[in-house]
């Protein structure tokens, strides 16, 4: 088993990962809330009230906007939270040390591939490897 220590996180790298993960979660929530508003708006349109059509149409539009706006908003918040989290981790790991991980090789039978053999049959750089 190999012990490794995570000394630093790349701030931009962590921010991108957080952004994508939270945008995916926001997509799920946006679809749920958007569908709820769309169904509610369709029910209002189907109702026979004086201003039911206008209110139902605006609710439909709000549902569609939520399906787009929530994932974007969560993605932006995820980017900011990821950057702040990576900065805080980097400062803390500089003071008290990094996060220790204990890693184990999952496939004990795996070995690294052999190095390439350079012989007479090898193609030289710039040569065409596959004749057409």
N, CA, C and O atoms as a Tinker XYZ file with bonds, in Angstrom:
   528  protein
     1  N      0.837000   -1.180000    0.000000    73     2
     2  CA     0.000000    0.000000    0.000000    64     1     3
     3  C      0.877000    1.237000    0.000000    63     2     4     5
     4  O      1.859000    1.335000    0.736000    81     3
     5  N      0.502000    2.151000   -0.827000    73     3     6
     6  CA     1.261000    3.388000   -0.947000    64     5     7
     7  C      0.516000    4.511000   -0.241000    63     6     8     9
     8  O     -0.685000    4.702000   -0.433000    81     7
     9  N      1.258000    5.251000    0.581000    73     7    10
    10  CA     0.659000    6.416000    1.239000    64     9    11
    11  C      1.013000    7.646000    0.436000    63    10    12    13
    12  O      2.171000    7.867000    0.080000    81    11
    13  N      0.007000    8.436000    0.158000    73    11    14
    14  CA     0.199000    9.671000   -0.593000    64    13    15
    15  C     -0.435000   10.814000    0.197000    63    14    16    17
    16  O     -1.346000   10.610000    0.999000    81    15
    17  N      0.064000   11.999000   -0.047000    73    15    18
    18  CA    -0.460000   13.187000    0.618000    64    17    19
    19  C     -0.846000   14.191000   -0.455000    63    18    20    21
    20  O     -0.052000   14.505000   -1.342000    81    19
    21  N     -2.077000   14.693000   -0.366000    73    19    22
    22  CA    -2.525000   15.759000   -1.269000    64    21    23
    23  C     -2.088000   17.076000   -0.646000    63    22    24    25
    24  O     -2.632000   17.510000    0.370000    81    23
    25  N     -1.106000   17.699000   -1.264000    73    23    26
    26  CA    -0.563000   18.953000   -0.728000    64    25    27
    27  C     -1.376000   20.162000   -1.167000    63    26    28    29
    28  O     -1.641000   21.061000   -0.369000    81    27
    29  N     -1.773000   20.183000   -2.439000    73    27    30
    30  CA    -2.493000   21.341000   -2.976000    64    29    31
    31  C     -3.526000   20.885000   -3.998000    63    30    32    33
    32  O     -3.374000   19.841000   -4.631000    81    31
    33  N     -4.550000   21.665000   -4.144000    73    31    34
    34  CA    -5.520000   21.499000   -5.214000    64    33    35
    35  C     -5.320000   22.641000   -6.194000    63    34    36    37
    36  O     -5.044000   23.769000   -5.786000    81    35
    37  N     -5.456000   22.360000   -7.473000    73    35    38
    38  CA    -5.492000   23.433000   -8.454000    64    37    39
    39  C     -6.815000   24.173000   -8.301000    63    38    40    41
    40  O     -7.883000   23.572000   -8.426000    81    39
    41  N     -6.751000   25.444000   -8.036000    73    39    42
    42  CA    -7.961000   26.219000   -7.737000    64    41    43
    43  C     -8.916000   26.199000   -8.927000    63    42    44    45
    44  O    -10.110000   25.953000   -8.757000    81    43
    45  N     -8.408000   26.454000  -10.116000    73    43    46
    46  CA    -9.272000   26.488000  -11.297000    64    45    47
    47  C     -9.813000   25.088000  -11.616000    63    46    48    49
    48  O    -10.962000   24.945000  -12.034000    81    47
    49  N     -8.991000   24.068000  -11.418000    73    47    50
    50  CA    -9.408000   22.692000  -11.678000    64    49    51
    51  C    -10.536000   22.282000  -10.733000    63    50    52    53
    52  O    -11.537000   21.714000  -11.171000    81    51
    53  N    -10.380000   22.565000   -9.453000    73    51    54
    54  CA   -11.424000   22.232000   -8.480000    64    53    55
    55  C    -12.696000   23.024000   -8.764000    63    54    56    57
    56  O    -13.800000   22.496000   -8.629000    81    55
    57  N    -12.547000   24.283000   -9.155000    73    55    58
    58  CA   -13.716000   25.116000   -9.446000    64    57    59
    59  C    -14.485000   24.563000  -10.641000    63    58    60    61
    60  O    -15.716000   24.563000  -10.634000    81    59
    61  N    -13.773000   24.088000  -11.673000    73    59    62
    62  CA   -14.451000   23.514000  -12.844000    64    61    63
    63  C    -15.219000   22.257000  -12.471000    63    62    64    65
    64  O    -16.353000   22.072000  -12.914000    81    63
    65  N    -14.619000   21.394000  -11.665000    73    63    66
    66  CA   -15.288000   20.152000  -11.264000    64    65    67
    67  C    -16.532000   20.465000  -10.438000    63    66    68    69
    68  O    -17.600000   19.908000  -10.694000    81    67
    69  N    -16.407000   21.343000   -9.460000    73    67    70
    70  CA   -17.561000   21.730000   -8.643000    64    69    71
    71  C    -18.655000   22.327000   -9.522000    63    70    72    73
    72  O    -19.837000   22.046000   -9.325000    81    71
    73  N    -18.263000   23.145000  -10.482000    73    71    74
    74  CA   -19.229000   23.787000  -11.364000    64    73    75
    75  C    -20.023000   22.761000  -12.161000    63    74    76    77
    76  O    -21.246000   22.861000  -12.261000    81    75
    77  N    -19.337000   21.779000  -12.725000    73    75    78
    78  CA   -20.026000   20.763000  -13.532000    64    77    79
    79  C    -20.925000   19.900000  -12.660000    63    78    80    81
    80  O    -22.050000   19.585000  -13.049000    81    79
    81  N    -20.437000   19.512000  -11.477000    73    79    82
    82  CA   -21.240000   18.664000  -10.588000    64    81    83
    83  C    -22.492000   19.407000  -10.128000    63    82    84    85
    84  O    -23.591000   18.855000  -10.175000    81    83
    85  N    -22.338000   20.639000   -9.688000    73    83    86
    86  CA   -23.510000   21.382000   -9.220000    64    85    87
    87  C    -24.444000   21.766000  -10.366000    63    86    88    89
    88  O    -25.652000   21.866000  -10.154000    81    87
    89  N    -23.928000   21.982000  -11.555000    73    87    90
    90  CA   -24.808000   22.243000  -12.694000    64    89    91
    91  C    -25.640000   20.998000  -12.998000    63    90    92    93
    92  O    -26.811000   21.115000  -13.358000    81    91
    93  N    -25.050000   19.810000  -12.858000    73    91    94
    94  CA   -25.823000   18.570000  -13.044000    64    93    95
    95  C    -26.914000   18.429000  -12.004000    63    94    96    97
    96  O    -28.035000   18.036000  -12.328000    81    95
    97  N    -26.601000   18.746000  -10.756000    73    95    98
    98  CA   -27.620000   18.710000   -9.699000    64    97    99
    99  C    -28.679000   19.770000   -9.974000    63    98   100   101
   100  O    -29.869000   19.521000   -9.782000    81    99
   101  N    -28.260000   20.946000  -10.421000    73    99   102
   102  CA   -29.208000   22.011000  -10.763000    64   101   103
   103  C    -30.102000   21.624000  -11.921000    63   102   104   105
   104  O    -31.264000   22.028000  -11.971000    81   103
   105  N    -29.572000   20.840000  -12.861000    73   103   106
   106  CA   -30.398000   20.367000  -13.973000    64   105   107
   107  C    -31.522000   19.478000  -13.469000    63   106   108   109
   108  O    -32.657000   19.577000  -13.935000    81   107
   109  N    -31.209000   18.614000  -12.523000    73   107   110
   110  CA   -32.243000   17.742000  -11.949000    64   109   111
   111  C    -33.301000   18.576000  -11.246000    63   110   112   113
   112  O    -34.495000   18.395000  -11.484000    81   111
   113  N    -32.862000   19.502000  -10.369000    73   111   114
   114  CA   -33.825000   20.348000   -9.661000    64   113   115
   115  C    -34.586000   21.260000  -10.613000    63   114   116   117
   116  O    -35.784000   21.484000  -10.437000    81   115
   117  N    -33.896000   21.787000  -11.618000    73   115   118
   118  CA   -34.559000   22.661000  -12.588000    64   117   119
   119  C    -35.636000   21.929000  -13.356000    63   118   120   121
   120  O    -36.709000   22.484000  -13.594000    81   119
   121  N    -35.374000   20.689000  -13.751000    73   119   122
   122  CA   -36.398000   19.913000  -14.456000    64   121   123
   123  C    -37.593000   19.621000  -13.561000    63   122   124   125
   124  O    -38.740000   19.708000  -14.000000    81   123
   125  N    -37.325000   19.275000  -12.311000    73   123   126
   126  CA   -38.426000   18.975000  -11.382000    64   125   127
   127  C    -39.290000   20.210000  -11.157000    63   126   128   129
   128  O    -40.509000   20.153000  -11.318000    81   127
   129  N    -38.664000   21.331000  -10.786000    73   127   130
   130  CA   -39.429000   22.553000  -10.529000    64   129   131
   131  C    -40.072000   23.097000  -11.804000    63   130   132   133
   132  O    -41.210000   23.566000  -11.777000    81   131
   133  N    -39.344000   23.034000  -12.917000    73   131   134
   134  CA   -39.902000   23.511000  -14.180000    64   133   135
   135  C    -41.125000   22.708000  -14.593000    63   134   136   137
   136  O    -42.132000   23.284000  -15.002000    81   135
   137  N    -41.051000   21.383000  -14.491000    73   135   138
   138  CA   -42.219000   20.553000  -14.830000    64   137   139
   139  C    -43.387000   20.827000  -13.902000    63   138   140   141
   140  O    -44.540000   20.825000  -14.333000    81   139
   141  N    -43.093000   21.063000  -12.623000    73   139   142
   142  CA   -44.165000   21.401000  -11.682000    64   141   143
   143  C    -44.868000   22.684000  -12.110000    63   142   144   145
   144  O    -46.097000   22.747000  -12.113000    81   143
   145  N    -44.099000   23.701000  -12.469000    73   143   146
   146  CA   -44.697000   24.965000  -12.889000    64   145   147
   147  C    -45.436000   24.812000  -14.223000    63   146   148   149
   148  O    -46.492000   25.413000  -14.418000    81   147
   149  N    -44.888000   24.018000  -15.130000    73   147   150
   150  CA   -45.565000   23.818000  -16.416000    64   149   151
   151  C    -46.888000   23.102000  -16.222000    63   150   152   153
   152  O    -47.892000   23.484000  -16.824000    81   151
   153  N    -46.903000   22.073000  -15.394000    73   151   154
   154  CA   -48.157000   21.349000  -15.136000    64   153   155
   155  C    -49.157000   22.262000  -14.436000    63   154   156   157
   156  O    -50.344000   22.257000  -14.762000    81   155
   157  N    -48.674000   23.044000  -13.475000    73   155   158
   158  CA   -49.558000   23.976000  -12.778000    64   157   159
   159  C    -50.107000   25.026000  -13.731000    63   158   160   161
   160  O    -51.283000   25.381000  -13.655000    81   159
   161  N    -49.255000   25.531000  -14.639000    73   159   162
   162  CA   -49.704000   26.527000  -15.622000    64   161   163
   163  C    -50.712000   25.940000  -16.598000    63   162   164   165
   164  O    -51.679000   26.607000  -16.967000    81   163
   165  N    -50.494000   24.690000  -17.022000    73   163   166
   166  CA   -51.450000   24.045000  -17.930000    64   165   167
   167  C    -52.792000   23.841000  -17.239000    63   166   168   169
   168  O    -53.845000   23.972000  -17.864000    81   167
   169  N    -52.751000   23.521000  -15.957000    73   167   170
   170  CA   -54.006000   23.363000  -15.217000    64   169   171
   171  C    -54.723000   24.700000  -15.090000    63   170   172   173
   172  O    -55.953000   24.743000  -15.126000    81   171
   173  N    -53.977000   25.794000  -14.940000    73   171   174
   174  CA   -54.606000   27.114000  -14.853000    64   173   175
   175  C    -55.224000   27.515000  -16.188000    63   174   176   177
   176  O    -56.292000   28.125000  -16.221000    81   175
   177  N    -54.552000   27.173000  -17.297000    73   175   178
   178  CA   -55.100000   27.494000  -18.615000    64   177   179
   179  C    -56.381000   26.705000  -18.854000    63   178   180   181
   180  O    -57.346000   27.216000  -19.422000    81   179
   181  N    -56.372000   25.454000  -18.410000    73   179   182
   182  CA   -57.560000   24.616000  -18.603000    64   181   183
   183  C    -58.735000   25.090000  -17.755000    63   182   184   185
   184  O    -59.892000   24.846000  -18.099000    81   183
   185  N    -58.439000   25.769000  -16.646000    73   183   186
   186  CA   -59.511000   26.292000  -15.806000    64   185   187
   187  C    -60.224000   27.434000  -16.515000    63   186   188   189
   188  O    -59.643000   28.114000  -17.360000    81   187
   189  N    -61.456000   27.633000  -16.170000    73   187   190
   190  CA   -62.225000   28.672000  -16.862000    64   189   191
   191  C    -62.422000   29.875000  -15.944000    63   190   192   193
   192  O    -63.511000   30.101000  -15.416000    81   191
   193  N    -61.354000   30.637000  -15.767000    73   191   194
   194  CA   -61.454000   31.853000  -14.976000    64   193   195
   195  C    -61.290000   33.058000  -15.872000    63   194   196   197
   196  O    -61.011000   32.919000  -17.063000    81   195
   197  N    -61.464000   34.257000  -15.300000    73   195   198
   198  CA   -61.370000   35.459000  -16.114000    64   197   199
   199  C    -59.962000   35.674000  -16.657000    63   198   200   201
   200  O    -59.785000   35.938000  -17.846000    81   199
   201  N    -58.986000   35.563000  -15.808000    73   199   202
   202  CA   -57.608000   35.793000  -16.220000    64   201   203
   203  C    -56.780000   34.511000  -16.141000    63   202   204   205
   204  O    -55.563000   34.572000  -15.965000    81   203
   205  N    -57.412000   33.378000  -16.265000    73   203   206
   206  CA   -56.712000   32.101000  -16.117000    64   205   207
   207  C    -55.719000   31.885000  -17.253000    63   206   208   209
   208  O    -54.645000   31.329000  -17.026000    81   207
   209  N    -56.047000   32.307000  -18.457000    73   207   210
   210  CA   -55.147000   32.097000  -19.597000    64   209   211
   211  C    -53.841000   32.848000  -19.451000    63   210   212   213
   212  O    -52.773000   32.286000  -19.693000    81   211
   213  N    -53.910000   34.113000  -19.056000    73   211   214
   214  CA   -52.687000   34.912000  -18.915000    64   213   215
   215  C    -51.834000   34.407000  -17.755000    63   214   216   217
   216  O    -50.610000   34.328000  -17.865000    81   215
   217  N    -52.479000   34.069000  -16.655000    73   215   218
   218  CA   -51.739000   33.559000  -15.504000    64   217   219
   219  C    -51.118000   32.205000  -15.818000    63   218   220   221
   220  O    -49.988000   31.929000  -15.413000    81   219
   221  N    -51.842000   31.367000  -16.529000    73   219   222
   222  CA   -51.312000   30.052000  -16.884000    64   221   223
   223  C    -50.154000   30.152000  -17.851000    63   222   224   225
   224  O    -49.183000   29.404000  -17.734000    81   223
   225  N    -50.238000   31.069000  -18.810000    73   223   226
   226  CA   -49.154000   31.235000  -19.778000    64   225   227
   227  C    -47.902000   31.760000  -19.095000    63   226   228   229
   228  O    -46.793000   31.327000  -19.408000    81   227
   229  N    -48.074000   32.686000  -18.171000    73   227   230
   230  CA   -46.896000   33.203000  -17.463000    64   229   231
   231  C    -46.266000   32.122000  -16.596000    63   230   232   233
   232  O    -45.045000   32.091000  -16.448000    81   231
   233  N    -47.066000   31.244000  -16.026000    73   231   234
   234  CA   -46.532000   30.142000  -15.232000    64   233   235
   235  C    -45.789000   29.144000  -16.119000    63   234   236   237
   236  O    -44.775000   28.583000  -15.703000    81   235
   237  N    -46.283000   28.921000  -17.329000    73   235   238
   238  CA   -45.575000   28.056000  -18.280000    64   237   239
   239  C    -44.208000   28.632000  -18.618000    63   238   240   241
   240  O    -43.214000   27.907000  -18.657000    81   239
   241  N    -44.161000   29.936000  -18.861000    73   239   242
   242  CA   -42.898000   30.592000  -19.195000    64   241   243
   243  C    -41.934000   30.515000  -18.012000    63   242   244   245
   244  O    -40.742000   30.267000  -18.201000    81   243
   245  N    -42.436000   30.723000  -16.807000    73   243   246
   246  CA   -41.587000   30.628000  -15.616000    64   245   247
   247  C    -41.011000   29.222000  -15.487000    63   246   248   249
   248  O    -39.845000   29.063000  -15.125000    81   247
   249  N    -41.817000   28.203000  -15.779000    73   247   250
   250  CA   -41.328000   26.828000  -15.730000    64   249   251
   251  C    -40.211000   26.583000  -16.719000    63   250   252   253
   252  O    -39.223000   25.929000  -16.387000    81   251
   253  N    -40.353000   27.099000  -17.930000    73   251   254
   254  CA   -39.296000   26.925000  -18.934000    64   253   255
   255  C    -38.025000   27.683000  -18.557000    63   254   256   257
   256  O    -36.917000   27.185000  -18.753000    81   255
   257  N    -38.193000   28.889000  -18.016000    73   255   258
   258  CA   -37.037000   29.674000  -17.601000    64   257   259
   259  C    -36.310000   28.976000  -16.449000    63   258   260   261
   260  O    -35.080000   28.994000  -16.387000    81   259
   261  N    -37.063000   28.368000  -15.550000    73   259   262
   262  CA   -36.446000   27.669000  -14.421000    64   261   263
   263  C    -35.608000   26.485000  -14.889000    63   262   264   265
   264  O    -34.576000   26.183000  -14.288000    81   263
   265  N    -36.036000   25.816000  -15.948000    73   263   266
   266  CA   -35.285000   24.668000  -16.461000    64   265   267
   267  C    -33.909000   25.069000  -16.985000    63   266   268   269
   268  O    -32.991000   24.249000  -17.016000    81   267
   269  N    -33.767000   26.313000  -17.392000    73   267   270
   270  CA   -32.484000   26.800000  -17.893000    64   269   271
   271  C    -31.729000   27.564000  -16.809000    63   270   272   273
   272  O    -30.520000   27.390000  -16.659000    81   271
   273  N    -32.421000   28.398000  -16.063000    73   271   274
   274  CA   -31.772000   29.298000  -15.118000    64   273   275
   275  C    -31.204000   28.577000  -13.902000    63   274   276   277
   276  O    -30.127000   28.940000  -13.429000    81   275
   277  N    -31.892000   27.576000  -13.388000    73   275   278
   278  CA   -31.404000   26.891000  -12.187000    64   277   279
   279  C    -30.079000   26.176000  -12.447000    63   278   280   281
   280  O    -29.159000   26.335000  -11.644000    81   279
   281  N    -29.924000   25.391000  -13.533000    73   279   282
   282  CA   -28.602000   24.782000  -13.754000    64   281   283
   283  C    -27.484000   25.800000  -13.964000    63   282   284   285
   284  O    -26.361000   25.586000  -13.507000    81   283
   285  N    -27.776000   26.892000  -14.642000    73   283   286
   286  CA   -26.757000   27.922000  -14.846000    64   285   287
   287  C    -26.373000   28.559000  -13.512000    63   286   288   289
   288  O    -25.192000   28.756000  -13.227000    81   287
   289  N    -27.374000   28.879000  -12.700000    73   287   290
   290  CA   -27.135000   29.485000  -11.392000    64   289   291
   291  C    -26.334000   28.535000  -10.501000    63   290   292   293
   292  O    -25.374000   28.960000   -9.858000    81   291
   293  N    -26.714000   27.258000  -10.453000    73   291   294
   294  CA   -25.985000   26.279000   -9.655000    64   293   295
   295  C    -24.557000   26.116000  -10.179000    63   294   296   297
   296  O    -23.625000   25.961000   -9.390000    81   295
   297  N    -24.378000   26.151000  -11.500000    73   295   298
   298  CA   -23.041000   26.041000  -12.061000    64   297   299
   299  C    -22.147000   27.195000  -11.648000    63   298   300   301
   300  O    -20.979000   26.992000  -11.314000    81   299
   301  N    -22.690000   28.403000  -11.668000    73   299   302
   302  CA   -21.916000   29.580000  -11.248000    64   301   303
   303  C    -21.580000   29.495000   -9.769000    63   302   304   305
   304  O    -20.446000   29.768000   -9.373000    81   303
   305  N    -22.563000   29.115000   -8.942000    73   303   306
   306  CA   -22.306000   28.973000   -7.518000    64   305   307
   307  C    -21.293000   27.866000   -7.252000    63   306   308   309
   308  O    -20.459000   27.993000   -6.356000    81   307
   309  N    -21.358000   26.784000   -8.023000    73   307   310
   310  CA   -20.405000   25.694000   -7.865000    64   309   311
   311  C    -18.993000   26.133000   -8.196000    63   310   312   313
   312  O    -18.047000   25.742000   -7.512000    81   311
   313  N    -18.838000   26.943000   -9.237000    73   311   314
   314  CA   -17.516000   27.446000   -9.602000    64   313   315
   315  C    -16.941000   28.298000   -8.478000    63   314   316   317
   316  O    -15.775000   28.151000   -8.114000    81   315
   317  N    -17.764000   29.190000   -7.931000    73   315   318
   318  CA   -17.304000   30.056000   -6.850000    64   317   319
   319  C    -16.975000   29.236000   -5.610000    63   318   320   321
   320  O    -15.937000   29.451000   -4.983000    81   319
   321  N    -17.857000   28.291000   -5.245000    73   319   322
   322  CA   -17.627000   27.464000   -4.064000    64   321   323
   323  C    -16.404000   26.574000   -4.242000    63   322   324   325
   324  O    -15.652000   26.373000   -3.289000    81   323
   325  N    -16.190000   26.042000   -5.429000    73   323   326
   326  CA   -15.022000   25.212000   -5.682000    64   325   327
   327  C    -13.729000   25.989000   -5.569000    63   326   328   329
   328  O    -12.749000   25.496000   -5.010000    81   327
   329  N    -13.721000   27.200000   -6.094000    73   327   330
   330  CA   -12.520000   28.039000   -6.011000    64   329   331
   331  C    -12.222000   28.415000   -4.561000    63   330   332   333
   332  O    -11.074000   28.343000   -4.124000    81   331
   333  N    -13.248000   28.814000   -3.820000    73   331   334
   334  CA   -13.049000   29.179000   -2.411000    64   333   335
   335  C    -12.614000   27.954000   -1.610000    63   334   336   337
   336  O    -11.709000   28.043000   -0.780000    81   335
   337  N    -13.256000   26.809000   -1.856000    73   335   338
   338  CA   -12.898000   25.589000   -1.135000    64   337   339
   339  C    -11.466000   25.162000   -1.400000    63   338   340   341
   340  O    -10.765000   24.751000   -0.474000    81   339
   341  N    -11.014000   25.251000   -2.650000    73   339   342
   342  CA    -9.633000   24.890000   -2.985000    64   341   343
   343  C     -8.647000   25.864000   -2.337000    63   342   344   345
   344  O     -7.598000   25.449000   -1.845000    81   343
   345  N     -8.980000   27.150000   -2.336000    73   343   346
   346  CA    -8.100000   28.126000   -1.686000    64   345   347
   347  C     -7.992000   27.865000   -0.192000    63   346   348   349
   348  O     -6.896000   27.909000    0.367000    81   347
   349  N     -9.115000   27.593000    0.457000    73   347   350
   350  CA    -9.104000   27.310000    1.897000    64   349   351
   351  C     -8.315000   26.035000    2.181000    63   350   352   353
   352  O     -7.546000   25.987000    3.141000    81   351
   353  N     -8.495000   25.000000    1.356000    73   351   354
   354  CA    -7.744000   23.759000    1.545000    64   353   355
   355  C     -6.248000   23.998000    1.381000    63   354   356   357
   356  O     -5.452000   23.490000    2.171000    81   355
   357  N     -5.856000   24.762000    0.371000    73   355   358
   358  CA    -4.440000   25.021000    0.136000    64   357   359
   359  C     -3.808000   25.767000    1.312000    63   358   360   361
   360  O     -2.674000   25.478000    1.693000    81   359
   361  N     -4.531000   26.717000    1.882000    73   359   362
   362  CA    -4.013000   27.440000    3.042000    64   361   363
   363  C     -3.912000   26.500000    4.240000    63   362   364   365
   364  O     -2.895000   26.482000    4.934000    81   363
   365  N     -4.963000   25.720000    4.481000    73   363   366
   366  CA    -4.966000   24.804000    5.633000    64   365   367
   367  C     -3.905000   23.722000    5.483000    63   366   368   369
   368  O     -3.243000   23.375000    6.461000    81   367
   369  N     -3.728000   23.181000    4.278000    73   367   370
   370  CA    -2.718000   22.141000    4.097000    64   369   371
   371  C     -1.309000   22.696000    4.222000    63   370   372   373
   372  O     -0.391000   21.966000    4.595000    81   371
   373  N     -1.123000   23.965000    3.920000    73   371   374
   374  CA     0.178000   24.594000    4.117000    64   373   375
   375  C      0.509000   24.757000    5.592000    63   374   376   377
   376  O      1.678000   24.755000    5.978000    81   375
   377  N     -0.522000   24.898000    6.414000    73   375   378
   378  CA    -0.306000   25.105000    7.847000    64   377   379
   379  C     -0.174000   23.771000    8.585000    63   378   380   381
   380  O      0.765000   23.585000    9.359000    81   379
   381  N     -1.106000   22.843000    8.351000    73   379   382
   382  CA    -1.132000   21.610000    9.142000    64   381   383
   383  C     -0.779000   20.360000    8.348000    63   382   384   385
   384  O     -0.766000   19.268000    8.915000    81   383
   385  N     -0.500000   20.479000    7.090000    73   383   386
   386  CA    -0.157000   19.319000    6.269000    64   385   387
   387  C     -1.337000   18.931000    5.401000    63   386   388   389
   388  O     -2.456000   19.409000    5.587000    81   387
   389  N     -1.063000   18.053000    4.448000    73   387   390
   390  CA    -2.092000   17.687000    3.487000    64   389   391
   391  C     -2.951000   16.533000    3.965000    63   390   392   393
   392  O     -2.811000   16.050000    5.089000    81   391
   393  N     -3.831000   16.108000    3.097000    73   391   394
   394  CA    -4.738000   14.995000    3.365000    64   393   395
   395  C     -4.033000   13.700000    2.979000    63   394   396   397
   396  O     -3.607000   13.536000    1.836000    81   395
   397  N     -3.910000   12.774000    3.942000    73   395   398
   398  CA    -3.239000   11.511000    3.667000    64   397   399
   399  C     -4.202000   10.518000    3.041000    63   398   400   401
   400  O     -5.329000   10.339000    3.502000    81   399
   401  N     -3.731000    9.875000    1.977000    73   399   402
   402  CA    -4.492000    8.832000    1.311000    64   401   403
   403  C     -3.664000    7.563000    1.319000    63   402   404   405
   404  O     -2.444000    7.610000    1.159000    81   403
   405  N     -4.321000    6.433000    1.505000    73   403   406
   406  CA    -3.648000    5.153000    1.422000    64   405   407
   407  C     -4.180000    4.441000    0.196000    63   406   408   409
   408  O     -5.356000    4.078000    0.147000    81   407
   409  N     -3.328000    4.239000   -0.792000    73   407   410
   410  CA    -3.736000    3.681000   -2.068000    64   409   411
   411  C     -3.239000    2.252000   -2.202000    63   410   412   413
   412  O     -2.170000    1.895000   -1.706000    81   411
   413  N     -4.039000    1.445000   -2.881000    73   411   414
   414  CA    -3.692000    0.054000   -3.102000    64   413   415
   415  C     -3.937000   -0.273000   -4.560000    63   414   416   417
   416  O     -4.907000    0.199000   -5.153000    81   415
   417  N     -3.073000   -1.071000   -5.132000    73   415   418
   418  CA    -3.231000   -1.484000   -6.516000    64   417   419
   419  C     -4.392000   -2.471000   -6.602000    63   418   420   421
   420  O     -4.364000   -3.513000   -5.948000    81   419
   421  N     -5.405000   -2.157000   -7.395000    73   419   422
   422  CA    -6.593000   -3.002000   -7.493000    64   421   423
   423  C     -6.311000   -4.288000   -8.265000    63   422   424   425
   424  O     -6.889000   -5.329000   -7.954000    81   423
   425  N     -5.444000   -4.235000   -9.254000    73   423   426
   426  CA    -5.131000   -5.399000  -10.073000    64   425   427
   427  C     -3.658000   -5.733000   -9.858000    63   426   428   429
   428  O     -2.778000   -5.137000  -10.480000    81   427
   429  N     -3.401000   -6.696000   -8.968000    73   427   430
   430  CA    -2.024000   -7.028000   -8.611000    64   429   431
   431  C     -1.273000   -7.635000   -9.797000    63   430   432   433
   432  O     -0.045000   -7.555000   -9.839000    81   431
   433  N     -1.977000   -8.245000  -10.767000    73   431   434
   434  CA    -1.331000   -8.873000  -11.895000    64   433   435
   435  C     -0.954000   -7.908000  -13.003000    63   434   436   437
   436  O     -0.314000   -8.311000  -13.975000    81   435
   437  N     -1.322000   -6.678000  -12.887000    73   435   438
   438  CA    -1.047000   -5.703000  -13.942000    64   437   439
   439  C      0.381000   -5.201000  -13.840000    63   438   440   441
   440  O      0.857000   -4.860000  -12.757000    81   439
   441  N      1.047000   -5.160000  -14.957000    73   439   442
   442  CA     2.370000   -4.545000  -15.016000    64   441   443
   443  C      2.368000   -3.499000  -16.117000    63   442   444   445
   444  O      1.489000   -3.486000  -16.979000    81   443
   445  N      3.340000   -2.645000  -16.077000    73   443   446
   446  CA     3.438000   -1.600000  -17.087000    64   445   447
   447  C      3.762000   -2.232000  -18.439000    63   446   448   449
   448  O      4.431000   -3.265000  -18.479000    81   447
   449  N      3.314000   -1.650000  -19.535000    73   447   450
   450  CA     3.629000   -2.200000  -20.856000    64   449   451
   451  C      5.117000   -2.080000  -21.142000    63   450   452   453
   452  O      5.780000   -1.189000  -20.611000    81   451
   453  N      5.647000   -2.968000  -21.975000    73   451   454
   454  CA     7.086000   -2.897000  -22.276000    64   453   455
   455  C      7.400000   -1.658000  -23.094000    63   454   456   457
   456  O      6.537000   -1.141000  -23.803000    81   455
   457  N      8.633000   -1.183000  -22.998000    73   455   458
   458  CA     9.007000   -0.006000  -23.792000    64   457   459
   459  C      9.028000   -0.365000  -25.263000    63   458   460   461
   460  O      9.219000   -1.532000  -25.603000    81   459
   461  N      8.840000    0.598000  -26.142000    73   459   462
   462  CA     8.838000    0.305000  -27.579000    64   461   463
   463  C     10.210000   -0.172000  -28.045000    63   462   464   465
   464  O     11.245000    0.306000  -27.579000    81   463
   465  N     10.194000   -1.101000  -28.954000    73   463   466
   466  CA    11.431000   -1.640000  -29.517000    64   465   467
   467  C     11.748000   -0.891000  -30.803000    63   466   468   469
   468  O     10.948000   -0.907000  -31.739000    81   467
   469  N     12.876000   -0.250000  -30.862000    73   467   470
   470  CA    13.265000    0.486000  -32.055000    64   469   471
   471  C     14.187000   -0.403000  -32.874000    63   470   472   473
   472  O     15.326000   -0.660000  -32.485000    81   471
   473  N     13.693000   -0.860000  -33.989000    73   471   474
   474  CA    14.490000   -1.721000  -34.842000    64   473   475
   475  C     14.391000   -1.272000  -36.277000    63   474   476   477
   476  O     13.923000   -0.170000  -36.566000    81   475
   477  N     14.833000   -2.128000  -37.174000    73   475   478
   478  CA    14.823000   -1.803000  -38.598000    64   477   479
   479  C     13.410000   -1.718000  -39.146000    63   478   480   481
   480  O     13.165000   -1.007000  -40.120000    81   479
   481  N     12.468000   -2.442000  -38.525000    73   479   482
   482  CA    11.110000   -2.448000  -39.059000    64   481   483
   483  C     10.281000   -1.265000  -38.562000    63   482   484   485
   484  O      9.160000   -1.069000  -39.031000    81   483
   485  N     10.796000   -0.486000  -37.637000    73   483   486
   486  CA    10.051000    0.656000  -37.124000    64   485   487
   487  C     10.050000    1.780000  -38.142000    63   486   488   489
   488  O     11.022000    1.972000  -38.872000    81   487
   489  N      8.984000    2.501000  -38.186000    73   487   490
   490  CA     8.894000    3.676000  -39.044000    64   489   491
   491  C      9.638000    4.828000  -38.389000    63   490   492   493
   492  O      9.619000    4.972000  -37.166000    81   491
   493  N     10.267000    5.614000  -39.168000    73   491   494
   494  CA    10.979000    6.780000  -38.688000    64   493   495
   495  C     10.000000    7.952000  -38.614000    63   494   496   497
   496  O      8.986000    7.939000  -39.311000    81   495
   497  N     10.276000    8.963000  -37.787000    73   495   498
   498  CA     9.382000   10.119000  -37.726000    64   497   499
   499  C      9.221000   10.753000  -39.099000    63   498   500   501
   500  O     10.198000   10.965000  -39.817000    81   499
   501  N      7.990000   11.050000  -39.451000    73   499   502
   502  CA     7.675000   11.666000  -40.719000    64   501   503
   503  C      7.310000   10.660000  -41.797000    63   502   504   505
   504  O      6.810000   11.043000  -42.855000    81   503
   505  N      7.551000    9.383000  -41.548000    73   503   506
   506  CA     7.164000    8.374000  -42.524000    64   505   507
   507  C      5.694000    8.047000  -42.369000    63   506   508   509
   508  O      5.114000    8.210000  -41.296000    81   507
   509  N      5.109000    7.589000  -43.442000    73   507   510
   510  CA     3.700000    7.209000  -43.422000    64   509   511
   511  C      3.615000    5.798000  -42.844000    63   510   512   513
   512  O      4.241000    4.872000  -43.361000    81   511
   513  N      2.844000    5.636000  -41.775000    73   511   514
   514  CA     2.753000    4.334000  -41.111000    64   513   515
   515  C      1.788000    3.406000  -41.804000    63   514   516   517
   516  O      2.018000    2.197000  -41.847000    81   515
   517  N      0.734000    3.931000  -42.337000    73   515   518
   518  CA    -0.295000    3.108000  -42.955000    64   517   519
   519  C     -0.381000    3.444000  -44.443000    63   518   520   521
   520  O     -0.856000    4.524000  -44.793000    81   519
   521  N      0.061000    2.558000  -45.320000    73   519   522
   522  CA    -0.030000    2.873000  -46.757000    64   521   523
   523  C     -1.480000    2.865000  -47.210000    63   522   524   525
   524  O     -2.261000    2.008000  -46.799000    81   523
   525  N     -1.823000    3.785000  -48.023000    73   523   526
   526  CA    -3.211000    3.910000  -48.479000    64   525   527
   527  C     -3.362000    3.329000  -49.849000    63   526   528
   528  O     -4.459000    3.340000  -50.407000    81   527
